[in-house]
Each structure stands twice: as structure tokens, then as C-alpha cells.
Amino acid sequence: MGYWVYILASKPGGTLYVGVTNDLVRRVYEHREGLADGFTKRYGVKTLVYLEPHEDISRALQREKNIKHWSREWKIDLIVAQNPDWRDLYKEIVR
């Protein structure tokens, strides 16, 4: 897959961040290490709890935009459907 829509959380049910990237390992690493100034660094949002592959950048960007406009409840439902224990998926993507 070429592009990823992802959600990071500060803790289960905590602050959420929705993003899109073409290099998921690198981008999540940047968030985790505080290399990306802004929202995730300020609020300690470092845990990868949701990911969604896309082959087309325009579809990935549209999906990211759609999810960002969803209610918090819908975002949590999306996460729980794929990752009910809110485990950190970063360990799985760096294998």
C-alpha cells in the first residue's frame, strides 16, 4: 500500500489525532519522539491505535478529511471496531 490514514491517541479514550502519510513507520516515529511540533507533541498523542491503507493519495486525503469531521464518538467506534483493546499498533508496523 502506498498511503495510510492513521489515528493516534494519548491513551484509551483520550485525545485523538487523525493523519495521512506515505511512510507510516517514519511518521509515527516522528510523533512518538516529539519530532513533529504541533498538536501531537503539545498533547502527548503518541499511540498508534488505528490504520487504514490506501493505494491512491486522493482517496486517502478524502478519507482523512472525512474522519476529521466525524464526531468523537464515531472516531472511537472506528478505533474500537479494529482495535478494541486500544493496543499500540506501532510495534506491529515496525516488524
Buried (B, 14 or more C-beta within 10 A) or exposed (E): EEBBBBBBBBEBEBBBBBBBBEEBEEBBBBBBEEEBEEEBBEBBBBBBBBBBEBEEEEEBBBBBEEBBEEEEEEBBEBBBEEBEEBEBBBEEBEE
